[in-house]
Amino acid sequence: MQLTDRQKALVRDSFFRAMELHNPWDTRFYDHFFRRAPHLRKLFRDDIAGQEMRFMTTLKVIVDNLEQDGTLKPRYSELGREHAAIGVRPQDFSVMEDALMDSLRDLLKDDFTPETEDAWRLLYRQVAGELQESMTQ
Ligand code: HEM
């Protein structure tokens, strides 16, 4: 399912607000992720702040390209193959979705409304689906 115009606006506004509130995001997101899935820590190197920066930069590219359907497909395929090579499995993605919601909720507090959360979950699942597809090929 595609995001509606309203959902795209909610994602954009909330993302830029979150970036303003906490920039750089240091290790907030991966702290949540490893709290939820400690067994996945071993896949990562030591520079978690650097990794968080790379993840957030990718998220910014995704948010900046919400109107450009298909533009990021080659990047998703590449990222999916890289993840498979590192040992990430398709079933590891849902815990990351929850860690991202934890981080946005921490930063935005009551502004992270259920409607905004639904929009983010939909976007995350689309991106995760693209990565997962190229992992299994
Ligand atoms: C939609 C979801 C995801 C996105 C957008 C994403 C994005 C990224 C990006 C941009 C990088 C850096 C690649 C580079 O070096 O250029 C990366 C690396 C990595 N990602 Fe993901 N990722 C996602 C999901 C996951 C999941 C579910 C896991 C599960 C464990 C994971 C584990 C890793 C690991 C282990 C690395 C390498 C870290 C290191 O070098 O220390 N990613 N990811």
Residues whose N, C-alpha, C, O or C-beta is under 5 A from the ligand:
A	BS01	HEM	L40 L43 F44 R45 R54 F55 T58 I86 V88 D92 F93 M96 Y124 V127 A128
